[in-house]
């Protein structure tokens, strides 16, 4: 309880939809103590001083929006029976009367059934749209087949394993809404009042979907940013999550505060929230894009951007000098299963040499072997003995048709190294490669 002054106060009173009688008793008690209800926003009740009054309070649940036709008709019906409508807070309607013998409010079972039917129908029309949206999202951005590459991204793991789970949840949710309506219909047919509240399963599945969206998608994005060491992406991901979460927290307050006075506010705040999410996403993308290290250089009369990332192994380490400009790209990432580093050195040099390599570190030798076997399937690698790469297995794929490009796969326990270059590697250069890449954490 919070006293603003001697004549007003705010009380927090939380109750579930099946506990509305307790709220009615509390309001009757406050009226008898000389406090008049002036506002209700969520769990906050506003009171002001008044004369001591003995009244009856009825708190009803109408499964409709504040300005819905059925809702207005229900309020008119109650007022004609001597009840005064005090407040609407979402689905909750608060009435009071000075007539202690007034006819109790009993919501028409047919009205309840119509509201349940409308809600269940609306949700079961939206659920396929939600399923289609997520399906298109995953098919556009993530792989739906399972291989070692899936284990290198938390988002792809979520796509492969989480997508079937999400679809199952949507099917269960649709069935739950249908069961809710059929049970309410049977109750009305039997002359009983239907259950007006969503089933516990509905509420649980609703929360599961929200957990999947915010905990899954944002959590996977955050994990990928963490393992890649990209602090800017981590910060912007957290900022986007915080903005959307803040909107979700504040949205019920604004809609409840202004929804009764102005019907269009619900849609207005929804559009504001969507616009805020889009704007934040755009700002996030710009920050991540501009955070990349690089510069523009002139190549053949035009300018192109080159990367200036730090690499654990460059062509200069192999004795090849850069002629005009450096162009080096490095990307790190991984999951609790596999960590990887992908590096390319396309720096300008007289011989037009290039050097690309990938370092994969798995939590198990079998996992690394699976990665190697997967690469060997679509490239013709043959196992060779090379003492300069000693200490592990060595596989090579020699360039065909006059190509000087060669590919190596090196396996050292739980570490796999993939090398692609057109440099004719000497024994000393191979030794440098081994020492440099085995030192990668």
Buried (B, 14 or more C-beta within 10 A) or exposed (E): EEEEEEEBBBBEBEBEEEEBEEBBEBBBEBBEEEBBBBBBBBEBBBBBEBEEBEBBBBBBBBBBBBBBEBBBBBBEBBEEEBBEBBBBBBBBBBBBBEEEEBEEBEBBBEBBBBBBBBBBEEBBEEBEEBBEEBBEEBEEEBBEEEBBBBBBBBBBBBBBEBBEEBEEBBEBBBEBBBBBBEEBBEBBEEEEBBBBBBBEBBEEBBEBBEEBEBEBBBBBBBBBBBBBEBEBBBBBBBBBBEBBEEBEEEBBEBBBBBBBEEEEBBEEBEEEBEEBBEEBBEBBEEBBEEEEEEEEBEEEEEEEEBBBBEBBBBBBBBEBEBEEBBBBBBBBBBBEBBBBBBBBBBBBBEEEBBBBBBBBBBBEEEBBBBBBEEBBEEEEBEEEEBEBBEEBBBBBBEEEEEEEBBBBBBBBEBBBBBBBBBBEBEEEBBBBBBEBBBEBE
